[in-house]
Amino acid sequence: MENNSNIAVGLDIGTTKIVALVGRKNENGKIEILGHGQAKSLGVHRGVVNNITQTINSIKEAIEKAERASGVKITDVTVGIAGQHIRSLQHSDYVTRANSEDVIDDNDLKLLTNQVYKLVMLPGEEIIHVLPQDFKVDNEGEIREPIGMYGSRLEANFHVVVGQVSSIRNIARCVKAAGLRLASITLEPIASSSAALSEEEKEAGVALIDIGGGTTDIAIFKDNIIRHTSVIPFGGNVITDDIKVGCSIIGKQAEALKEKFGSAWPGENKESEIVSIPGLKGREAKEISLKRLSQIIHARVQEILEQVYLELKNYGCEDQNKKLIAGIVLTGGGSKLKHIRQLTEYVTGMDVRIGYSNEHIVGAKAEEISGPEYATSVGLLMKGLDELESNYQREIFETPVINNLNNQSEIEIGIRPEQKKIVQEAEVEVEKTIERPKREDYVDELLDEEVGDKKATKSKPEKKNFFSKWTDKFIQMINETE
């Protein structure tokens, strides 16, 4: 087995596939791919888990394949999240510093960021990301890096990404039940942008469009700052469904037709071009016109791209100051569709290219996962490696979202009160079979340092939120009534 102290794992839980990617940085700063595992995703619909058991099994299958391919025992993973429940908002906040004679440091930035995490969201929502855009120190604004400056008031504009608590916890539950620990969680279009976009494009202004199986994710950058994110609840699967209905064939045949003969531009095919599809048991083969096929695909893809362009206009891409000079970068499995680049240029009027990850990765296995369909997986791996390299483990495990997800009980994530005893007994059996992640010892030490003069403990203190307190009272009430 490899020494995994400098190795990270990206886990992409998608609608059509689940990918586990194992890698490390070499001496040149490039990412060396050690191995990857892929499994068909059976329990996810439009980026949201709708079957816990099937999702857990798919995750286990992908992880086992990645372990065999890389020779690495996987314990911690960096996970991506998407889905139609994701939304974003802009927020400004500030802190007044106790001593303006001291320079601004990381603790001031962390205090300001954690203050944003305390914002009251709509019922059932939770903050996933708090991304600073620019800072203001006293009366001086548009500051990119305030560390080292003097000032009494530190203010910042934030891009806040919000998602449904239930969807986030379902993903965390699946990861935990697969014997893994959630190192960090990242919005998938942000991860994809790390792998597919250059710094020059982010500076000039660019929109990343990730067309996945269940959703189309958007991330807009300008002046090297993320400006807008959104998720459109349509992806490659709706195209396949249209082909299935329009051509009266089964889903597997529709997917194969789309991949081999599909085109987003119907003018490329002639009426005489025909493909024969094997009939179902005892039935004759069916002949399908490629022109008819491309017309079906074109109609749905154009609808998706019009939704994308609406999001770009909502951001303000038509304004001179917000113009996206670098245009659009397409990633995801849907970007492999023939002539989709040309159709995107026609609908949006912007320059378009397909985003590949080959400039970041090296190794014998790099060619296999350099395609646009693996951009999210590569981006998640890059995030995991950056966190290891920069020694950000302390901040990761102190982030409210990660703390809550790793510490949540089975009651908090969907087990009914009457099942509590069964779950507790099951957890004892799981502890006997699942190897405890080595990094937990390190996290425990960090937590012990935090308590200071308080009594140190070897296990992490349970941080009960309002929901867990309410649950405890509810369980107590049920037991008393029995």
C-alpha positions in Angstrom: 0.0 0.0 0.0 1.1 3.6 -0.8 1.9 6.1 2.0 -1.3 8.2 1.8 -0.1 11.2 3.9 0.3 13.4 0.7 -2.5 11.7 -1.3 -6.1 13.0 -1.7 -9.2 11.5 -3.2 -12.0 13.3 -5.1 -15.4 11.7 -5.1 -17.9 12.9 -7.7 -21.4 11.6 -6.9 -23.1 12.3 -10.2 -26.5 11.5 -11.7 -25.1 9.0 -14.2 -21.8 7.9 -12.7 -19.8 8.0 -9.5 -16.1 8.6 -9.9 -13.4 8.2 -7.2 -10.1 9.8 -8.3 -6.8 9.2 -6.4 -3.8 11.4 -6.9 -0.8 13.4 -5.5 1.3 16.3 -6.6 4.7 15.6 -8.1 7.9 17.7 -7.8 6.8 19.9 -10.7 3.5 20.8 -9.1 1.5 18.6 -11.5 -1.1 16.1 -10.3 0.0 12.5 -10.7 -3.1 10.2 -11.1 -2.5 7.0 -9.1 -5.8 5.4 -10.1 -9.5 5.9 -10.4 -12.7 3.9 -10.0 -16.1 4.4 -11.6 -19.5 2.9 -11.0 -22.9 3.5 -12.4 -24.9 5.9 -10.3 -28.3 4.2 -9.5 -29.6 6.3 -6.5 -29.2 9.9 -7.7 -31.7 12.0 -9.6 -30.8 15.4 -10.9 -27.9 15.7 -8.5 -29.9 14.7 -5.4 -29.8 11.4 -3.6 -33.2 9.6 -3.8 -32.1 6.1 -2.9 -29.7 5.8 0.0 -28.9 2.1 -0.3 -28.2 2.2 -4.1 -26.0 5.3 -3.7 -24.0 3.7 -0.9 -23.4 0.5 -3.0 -22.3 2.6 -6.0 -19.9 4.6 -3.8 -18.4 1.4 -2.3 -18.0 0.0 -5.8 -16.2 3.1 -7.1 -13.9 3.3 -4.0 -13.0 -0.4 -4.2 -12.0 0.0 -7.9 -10.0 3.1 -7.1 -8.2 1.3 -4.2 -7.3 -1.7 -6.4 -6.1 0.6 -9.2 -4.0 2.9 -6.9 -2.9 0.6 -4.1 -4.1 3.2 -1.6 -6.4 2.6 1.3 -9.0 5.4 1.0 -10.3 6.9 4.2 -11.0 10.6 3.6 -12.7 12.1 0.5 -13.4 15.5 -1.0 -17.0 15.4 -2.2 -18.9 17.5 -4.8 -22.5 18.7 -4.4 -24.9 19.9 -7.0 -28.7 19.7 -7.6 -31.6 21.9 -8.3 -31.8 22.8 -4.6 -28.6 24.9 -4.8 -28.9 28.7 -4.9 -26.5 31.6 -4.3 -26.8 35.1 -3.0 -24.6 38.2 -2.4 -24.0 39.4 1.2 -21.9 42.1 2.8 -20.7 41.9 6.4 -18.1 43.6 8.7 -16.3 43.2 12.0 -14.9 46.0 14.2 -11.4 45.1 15.4 -10.5 45.4 19.1 -7.0 46.8 18.4 -6.5 48.8 15.2 -2.7 49.1 16.0 -2.3 45.4 15.1 -2.2 44.4 11.5 -5.1 42.4 9.9 -4.3 38.6 10.0 -5.9 35.3 9.2 -7.8 35.3 12.5 -9.6 38.5 11.5 -10.6 37.0 8.1 -11.8 33.8 9.8 -13.9 35.7 12.3 -15.6 37.7 9.5 -16.2 34.5 7.4 -17.6 32.5 10.4 -19.9 35.4 11.1 -21.5 35.0 7.7 -22.1 31.3 8.4 -24.4 32.4 11.2 -26.8 34.1 8.8 -30.4 32.9 9.1 -31.5 31.0 6.0 -34.9 29.9 4.8 -36.3 26.8 6.7 -34.5 23.7 5.6 -31.5 25.5 4.1 -27.8 25.5 5.1 -24.8 27.5 3.9 -22.3 25.4 1.9 -19.7 28.1 0.9 -18.8 31.6 2.0 -16.6 33.0 -0.7 -15.0 36.5 -0.2 -15.0 38.6 -3.3 -13.4 41.9 -2.2 -12.6 43.6 1.1 -12.9 47.1 2.5 -10.6 48.4 5.3 -12.1 51.5 7.0 -12.9 53.8 4.0 -10.6 52.1 1.4 -12.4 49.6 -0.8 -11.8 47.1 -3.7 -9.0 45.4 -1.7 -8.1 41.9 -2.9 -5.8 40.9 0.1 -6.2 42.9 3.4 -3.7 40.8 5.4 -0.9 43.0 6.7 -2.9 46.2 6.6 -3.9 48.5 9.5 -7.5 49.3 10.2 -10.3 49.3 12.8 -13.2 48.1 10.5 -12.9 45.1 8.2 -15.7 44.7 5.6 -16.2 42.2 2.8 -18.6 41.3 0.0 -19.3 37.6 0.0 -20.7 35.1 -2.5 -22.8 32.7 -0.4 -23.8 29.3 -1.7 -26.8 27.7 0.0 -28.4 24.2 -0.3 -31.1 22.1 1.3 -30.0 20.5 4.6 -31.7 17.2 3.8 -29.9 16.8 0.5 -26.5 17.7 2.0 -27.0 15.3 4.9 -28.1 12.5 2.6 -24.8 12.8 0.8 -22.9 12.9 4.1 -24.8 9.8 5.3 -24.0 7.9 2.1 -20.3 8.7 2.5 -20.2 7.8 6.2 -22.1 4.5 5.6 -19.5 3.6 2.9 -16.8 3.7 5.6 -15.4 7.1 4.6 -14.9 10.5 6.2 -16.0 13.7 4.6 -12.8 15.8 4.4 -14.6 18.7 2.7 -17.6 19.4 0.5 -17.5 21.6 -2.6 -20.0 23.0 -5.1 -19.3 21.0 -8.3 -19.2 24.0 -10.8 -16.5 25.5 -8.5 -14.5 22.3 -8.6 -14.9 22.0 -12.4 -13.7 25.5 -12.9 -10.4 24.7 -11.1 -9.7 22.0 -13.6 -11.0 23.5 -16.8 -10.3 27.3 -16.5 -7.1 29.2 -16.8 -6.2 32.2 -14.6 -6.3 34.4 -17.7 -9.8 33.4 -18.5 -11.0 34.0 -14.9 -9.4 37.5 -15.0 -10.9 38.4 -18.4 -14.4 37.1 -17.5 -15.6 33.6 -18.3 -18.7 31.3 -17.7 -18.1 27.7 -17.0 -21.1 25.5 -18.2 -20.9 21.9 -16.8 -23.6 19.9 -18.7 -23.9 16.7 -16.5 -26.3 13.8 -16.6 -29.0 15.4 -14.4 -28.1 19.1 -14.1 -26.3 21.9 -15.9 -24.1 23.8 -13.5 -22.9 27.4 -14.1 -20.0 29.3 -12.5 -19.1 32.9 -13.7 -15.8 34.5 -13.0 -14.6 38.1 -13.6 -11.5 39.8 -12.3 -10.4 36.4 -11.0 -13.3 36.5 -8.5 -16.3 34.2 -8.6 -19.4 36.4 -9.3 -22.3 34.0 -9.8 -23.2 30.3 -9.5 -26.5 28.5 -10.4 -27.8 25.1 -11.2 -30.3 24.3 -14.0 -32.3 21.1 -13.3 -31.8 19.7 -16.8 -28.9 17.7 -18.3 -28.0 14.9 -20.6 -30.7 12.6 -19.2 -33.6 14.7 -20.5 -32.1 14.5 -24.0 -31.9 10.7 -23.7 -35.5 10.6 -22.5 -36.7 12.7 -25.5 -34.9 10.3 -27.9 -36.5 7.4 -26.1 -40.0 8.8 -26.5 -39.6 10.4 -29.9 -38.1 7.2 -31.5 -40.1 4.7 -29.4 -37.0 2.8 -28.2 -35.7 1.8 -24.8 -33.4 4.0 -22.7 -30.2 2.0 -23.3 -30.7 2.2 -27.1 -31.4 6.0 -26.8 -28.2 6.6 -24.9 -26.2 4.6 -27.4 -27.8 6.5 -30.3 -27.1 9.9 -28.7 -23.4 9.0 -28.1 -22.6 7.5 -31.5 -24.9 9.3 -34.0 -26.3 12.3 -32.1 -25.8 15.9 -33.2 -27.0 19.2 -31.9 -27.2 20.7 -35.4 -29.9 19.0 -37.6 -28.7 20.6 -40.8 -25.7 18.2 -40.9 -27.8 15.1 -41.6 -29.7 14.1 -44.7 -33.1 12.5 -44.9 -31.6 9.3 -46.4 -29.3 8.6 -43.5 -30.8 5.8 -41.5 -29.6 3.7 -38.6 -31.1 0.3 -37.7 -31.9 -0.6 -34.1 -32.4 -4.2 -33.0 -36.0 -4.9 -32.1 -37.2 -6.2 -28.7 -37.7 -10.0 -28.4 -39.5 -11.4 -31.4 -39.8 -8.1 -33.1 -38.3 -6.7 -36.3 -35.4 -4.2 -36.3 -36.4 -0.5 -36.2 -35.1 2.1 -38.7 -34.5 5.6 -37.4 -33.6 8.7 -39.4 -30.5 10.5 -38.2 -32.1 13.8 -39.2 -35.1 13.1 -37.0 -32.7 12.1 -34.2 -30.7 15.4 -34.5 -33.9 17.4 -34.6 -35.0 15.9 -31.2 -31.6 16.5 -29.7 -31.4 20.1 -31.1 -34.7 21.1 -29.6 -33.8 20.0 -26.1 -30.2 21.3 -26.2 -31.4 24.7 -27.4 -33.8 24.8 -24.5 -31.0 24.1 -22.0 -28.7 26.7 -23.6 -31.5 29.3 -23.6 -31.8 28.8 -19.8 -28.0 29.1 -19.5 -28.1 32.4 -21.5 -30.9 33.7 -19.2 -28.6 33.1 -16.2 -25.8 34.9 -17.9 -28.1 37.9 -18.6 -29.3 37.8 -15.0 -25.7 38.2 -14.0 -25.4 41.2 -16.3 -23.1 39.8 -19.1 -24.5 42.4 -21.5 -23.2 45.3 -19.3 -19.8 46.7 -20.4 -18.3 46.3 -17.0 -19.5 42.7 -16.6 -18.7 41.5 -20.1 -17.3 38.0 -20.4 -14.4 38.5 -22.7 -13.2 34.9 -22.5 -16.7 33.7 -23.4 -17.9 30.2 -22.4 -16.1 26.9 -21.5 -18.2 23.8 -21.8 -17.5 20.7 -19.6 -19.3 17.6 -18.5 -20.4 14.6 -20.4 -23.0 16.6 -22.3 -20.2 18.8 -23.9 -19.1 15.7 -25.9 -22.2 15.9 -28.0 -21.4 16.7 -31.6 -21.8 20.3 -32.8 -22.8 21.5 -29.3 -20.0 24.1 -29.3 -21.4 25.6 -32.6 -24.9 25.7 -31.2 -23.8 27.4 -28.0 -22.0 30.1 -30.0 -25.2 30.6 -32.1 -27.5 30.9 -29.0 -25.3 33.1 -26.8 -23.2 35.0 -29.4 -20.0 34.3 -27.3 -16.8 32.5 -28.0 -17.0 28.8 -26.8 -14.4 26.1 -26.2 -14.6 22.6 -24.7 -12.8 22.4 -21.3 -10.2 19.6 -20.7 -8.1 18.9 -17.6 -4.9 17.6 -19.4 -2.8 20.6 -18.4 -3.1 19.8 -14.7 -2.6 16.0 -14.7 0.3 13.7 -15.6 1.0 10.0 -15.5 0.1 6.8 -17.5 -3.5 7.0 -16.4 -3.9 10.8 -17.1 -5.2 10.3 -20.7 -8.1 8.2 -19.5 -9.6 11.0 -17.3 -8.5 14.2 -19.2 -11.9 14.4 -21.0 -14.5 17.1 -20.1 -16.7 14.4 -18.4 -14.0 14.1 -15.6 -13.5 17.8 -15.0 -15.5 17.8 -11.7 -13.5 14.7 -10.5 -10.2 16.3 -11.3 -11.3 19.6 -9.6 -12.3 17.8 -6.4 -8.9 16.1 -6.4 -7.2 19.4 -6.9 -9.1 20.9 -4.0 -8.2 18.0 -1.7 -4.5 18.3 -2.6 -4.4 22.0 -2.1 -5.8 21.7 1.3 -3.2 19.1 2.3 -0.4 21.1 0.8 -1.5 24.4 2.5 -2.0 22.6 5.9 -5.7 23.8 6.0 -6.9 20.7 7.9 -7.7 22.9 11.0 -9.9 25.2 9.1 -11.6 22.3 7.2 -12.8 20.5 10.4 -13.7 23.8 12.1 -16.0 24.8 9.1 -19.5 24.6 10.5 -20.9 22.6 7.6 -18.2 19.9 7.8 -18.4 19.8 11.6 -22.1 19.2 11.5 -22.0 16.6 8.8 -19.2 14.5 10.4 -20.7 14.8 13.9 -24.3 14.2 12.9 -26.1 11.3 14.4 -28.3 8.8 12.6 -31.3 10.4 14.2 -30.4 13.8 12.6 -30.2 12.3 9.1 -33.4 10.4 8.9 -33.7 7.5 11.3 -37.0 7.4 13.1 -37.0 7.5 16.9 -38.3 4.0 17.3 -35.2 2.8 15.4 -32.7 4.5 17.7 -31.7 1.3 19.6 -31.3 -0.7 16.4 -29.1 2.0 14.9 -26.9 2.1 18.1 -26.4 -1.6 18.0 -25.6 -1.4 14.3 -23.0 1.3 14.9 -21.1 -0.9 17.3 -20.9 -3.6 14.7 -19.8 -1.1 12.0 -17.0 0.2 14.3 -15.6 -3.4 14.5 -15.4 -3.7 10.7 -14.5 -0.3 9.4 -11.0 0.9 9.9 -10.8 4.2 11.8 -9.3 7.0 9.6 -5.8 7.8 10.7 -6.4 11.5 10.4 -8.9 11.5 13.3 -6.0 11.3 15.8 -4.7 14.5 14.3 -8.1 16.2 14.5 -8.5 15.1 18.1 -5.3 16.9 19.0 -6.5 20.0 17.3 -9.7 19.9 19.2 -7.8 19.3 22.5 -5.8 22.4 21.8 -9.0 24.4 21.3 -10.4 23.6 24.8 -7.4 25.2 26.5 -8.0 25.3 30.3 -11.1 23.1 29.9 -11.0 19.4 30.5 -9.4 17.7 27.5 -11.1 14.8 25.9 -10.0 12.2 23.5 -13.2 12.2 21.5 -14.6 15.2 19.7 -17.2 17.2 21.7 -20.7 16.9 20.4 -21.9 20.3 19.1 -25.7 20.1 19.4 -27.6 22.4 17.2 -31.3 23.4 17.6 -32.5 20.4 15.5 -30.5 17.9 17.6 -31.8 19.4 20.9 -35.4 19.3 19.6 -34.8 15.7 18.5 -33.6 14.6 22.0 -36.7 16.2 23.6 -38.9 14.5 21.0 -37.3 11.1 21.8 -37.7 11.7 25.5 -41.4 12.6 25.1 -42.0 9.4 23.0 -40.3 7.2 25.6 -42.3 8.8 28.4 -45.6 8.2 26.6 -44.7 4.5 26.1 
